[in-house]
Amino acid sequence: MTHGGVFEVVIRGTLGGELVDSLDGFEVLPAPEGLTRLVGRVPDQQGLLTMLADLDDLRAEVLSVQALTRAPDGVG
């Protein structure tokens, strides 16, 4: 079981304003080649799975999920 931590989720494309608003606590960062990075803290594995399910419901193409050893500046 994964404990809480900071994760980076990379998706193909960009996110609409409504989805960005629903990602409370996540930094939404444009990345090269038309990708978007979502970086933020999740409380536990269930929180991460819920976020990924929400992205799947919106048909966002998730390219990678990575646990970060430390949060980037500005990400709580």
N, C-alpha and C positions, 0 to 999 in steps of 0.2 A: 504494500500500500504506500502510495506517495503522500508524504506530508506536504504541508503548504510550502510555497516558495515562489520565486520569480521565474516566469516562463516567457519565452518568445515563441509566438506562433506566426508563421509566414504564410500569407495567402496570395493567390494570383489575383491581380486587379485591385480596384479601390473599393472602399466602403461608402455607402450613402450616409448622410448625416444622422438619420434615425438609428442606424446600427451603431455608429460611433457613440452616440449618446447612451446606448444600452450597455456599452462596454465600460461601465463605471470602474475607475481605478486603473484602466489600461491606457497606455500611451499608444496612439496610432501614428505610425511613422511611415512615410513613403520610402520605398526602396527602389534600387535600380531595376530596370527591365520590366516595369509595370507591376511590381510586387508591393505588398503592404506588410509591414511588421507590426504586430500587436505585442506589446511588452507590458507585463504587469504581474501583480501578486495574486495567487490563488490560495485559498485557505487549506485545501486538501485535494485528494485525487477526484473526489466527486465534483468539486467546483470546476476542475479542469475538464472533466468529461462533460459536464453541463454546458460549458462554454463551447466545446467542440461540437456538441450536438446542436447548439443554437446556430453555429456557423454552417453546419450541414443542412439544417432546415432552410437556411437562406441560400443554399446551393453555392456557398463559397468554396473554392478549391483550396484546401489546406495542403501546403507543400511540406511544411516541417513544423515540429513541436520540439522545443529544446528547453531544458532546465538551465537557468543561468546561475553561476556561482555567486553573483552579486547583482543588485539592481543598478541599472544605468542611472546617471544623475536625473533627478526629477521623477523617478518612478518609485512609488512607495511600497 
